């Protein structure tokens, strides 16, 4: 083991120097959120695909009446929340892994987060507007 003289006047091994320089312990939470949204997306997307397949030939009025039903509106909002959050998490990982310039990375992460929040809010607002007006 090779000891090295540190600026604080102590000798430290490579392991001692590396301690505290690792992960911020947020990766596990991020990983779990990705997995939970992926699992939640399975039944939600199956419901959505099945619903859309049943809609062939529906008029606007029939669709809005369908979306105004509480179960359908709630499942649609849950789908939107889960999909947008999952997409935001996945996009964050891609940006962190492949953008190496720190300034550009932060700019990109903020822009993506704002985009996903804005798109989710607009989508949920649309569902609520139809649900309460329907």
C-alpha positions as CSV (number, residue, x, y, z in Angstrom):
1,X,0.0,0.0,0.0
2,X,1.4,3.3,-1.0
3,X,0.8,6.3,1.3
4,X,0.7,9.8,0.0
5,X,1.3,13.1,1.7
6,X,-1.9,15.2,1.7
7,X,-2.3,19.0,1.9
8,X,-3.7,18.7,5.4
9,X,-0.4,17.3,6.7
10,X,-1.4,13.6,6.9
11,X,-0.5,10.5,5.1
12,X,-3.4,8.7,3.3
13,X,-3.8,5.5,1.5
14,X,-5.5,5.4,-1.9
15,X,-8.7,4.0,-0.2
16,X,-8.7,6.8,2.4
17,X,-8.4,9.4,-0.4
18,X,-11.2,7.9,-2.4
19,X,-13.7,7.7,0.5
20,X,-16.3,10.4,0.3
21,X,-15.6,10.9,-3.4
22,X,-18.1,8.3,-4.6
23,X,-21.8,8.5,-5.5
24,X,-24.1,11.0,-3.8
25,X,-26.4,8.0,-3.0
26,X,-29.2,9.4,-5.3
27,X,-28.6,6.8,-7.9
28,X,-30.5,4.1,-6.1
29,X,-33.6,6.3,-5.7
30,X,-33.4,7.2,-9.4
31,X,-33.0,3.6,-10.4
32,X,-36.0,2.5,-8.2
33,X,-38.2,5.3,-9.7
34,X,-37.3,4.2,-13.2
35,X,-38.2,0.6,-12.4
36,X,-41.4,1.4,-10.6
37,X,-42.7,3.6,-13.4
38,X,-41.7,0.9,-15.9
39,X,-43.8,-1.6,-14.0
40,X,-46.7,0.8,-13.6
41,X,-46.6,1.6,-17.3
42,X,-47.3,-2.1,-18.2
43,X,-50.9,-2.3,-17.0
44,X,-51.6,1.4,-17.8
45,X,-50.4,1.0,-21.4
46,X,-52.3,-2.2,-21.8
47,X,-55.5,-0.4,-20.7
48,X,-54.7,2.5,-23.0
49,X,-54.1,0.4,-26.1
50,X,-57.2,-1.7,-25.4
51,X,-59.2,1.5,-24.9
52,X,-58.0,3.0,-28.2
53,X,-58.7,-0.2,-30.1
54,X,-62.3,0.0,-28.9
55,X,-62.6,3.6,-30.1
56,X,-62.8,2.9,-33.8
57,X,-65.6,4.9,-35.3
58,X,-66.3,6.9,-32.2
59,X,-67.4,10.5,-32.6
60,X,-65.9,13.3,-30.6
61,X,-69.0,13.4,-28.3
62,X,-68.7,9.7,-27.5
63,X,-64.9,10.0,-26.8
64,X,-65.5,13.0,-24.5
65,X,-68.2,11.1,-22.6
66,X,-65.9,8.2,-22.3
67,X,-63.1,10.3,-20.9
68,X,-65.5,12.1,-18.5
69,X,-66.1,8.8,-16.7
70,X,-64.1,9.0,-13.5
71,X,-62.3,5.7,-13.9
72,X,-61.1,6.5,-17.4
73,X,-60.1,10.0,-16.5
74,X,-58.1,8.8,-13.4
75,X,-56.4,6.0,-15.4
76,X,-55.5,8.5,-18.2
77,X,-54.0,10.9,-15.7
78,X,-52.0,8.1,-14.0
79,X,-50.8,7.0,-17.4
80,X,-49.7,10.5,-18.2
81,X,-47.9,11.0,-14.9
82,X,-46.1,7.7,-15.1
83,X,-45.1,8.0,-18.8
84,X,-43.8,11.6,-18.5
85,X,-41.9,10.9,-15.2
86,X,-40.4,7.7,-16.7
87,X,-39.4,9.6,-19.9
88,X,-37.9,12.4,-17.8
89,X,-35.8,9.9,-15.7
90,X,-34.6,8.1,-18.8
91,X,-33.7,11.3,-20.6
92,X,-31.8,12.5,-17.6
93,X,-29.7,9.3,-17.6
94,X,-28.9,9.7,-21.3
95,X,-27.9,13.4,-20.8
96,X,-25.7,12.6,-17.8
97,X,-24.0,9.8,-19.6
98,X,-23.4,11.4,-23.0
99,X,-23.0,15.1,-22.4
100,X,-19.6,15.8,-21.0
101,X,-19.5,19.6,-20.9
102,X,-20.9,20.5,-17.4
103,X,-22.4,23.8,-18.5
104,X,-24.2,22.2,-21.5
105,X,-25.3,19.2,-19.3
106,X,-26.9,21.4,-16.7
107,X,-28.6,23.6,-19.4
108,X,-29.9,20.4,-21.1
109,X,-31.1,18.8,-17.8
110,X,-33.0,22.0,-16.8
111,X,-34.5,22.3,-20.3
112,X,-35.6,18.7,-20.4
113,X,-37.1,18.9,-16.9
114,X,-39.1,22.0,-17.8
115,X,-40.3,20.4,-21.1
116,X,-41.5,17.2,-19.4
117,X,-43.2,19.2,-16.6
118,X,-44.9,21.5,-19.1
119,X,-46.0,18.7,-21.3
120,X,-47.4,16.7,-18.4
121,X,-49.3,19.7,-17.0
122,X,-50.7,20.6,-20.4
123,X,-51.8,16.9,-21.0
124,X,-53.4,16.6,-17.5
125,X,-55.1,19.9,-17.9
126,X,-56.6,18.7,-21.2
127,X,-57.9,15.5,-19.5
128,X,-59.4,17.4,-16.6
129,X,-61.0,20.0,-18.9
130,X,-62.7,17.2,-20.9
131,X,-63.6,15.2,-17.7
132,X,-65.3,18.2,-16.0
133,X,-66.9,19.7,-19.1
134,X,-68.0,16.3,-20.5
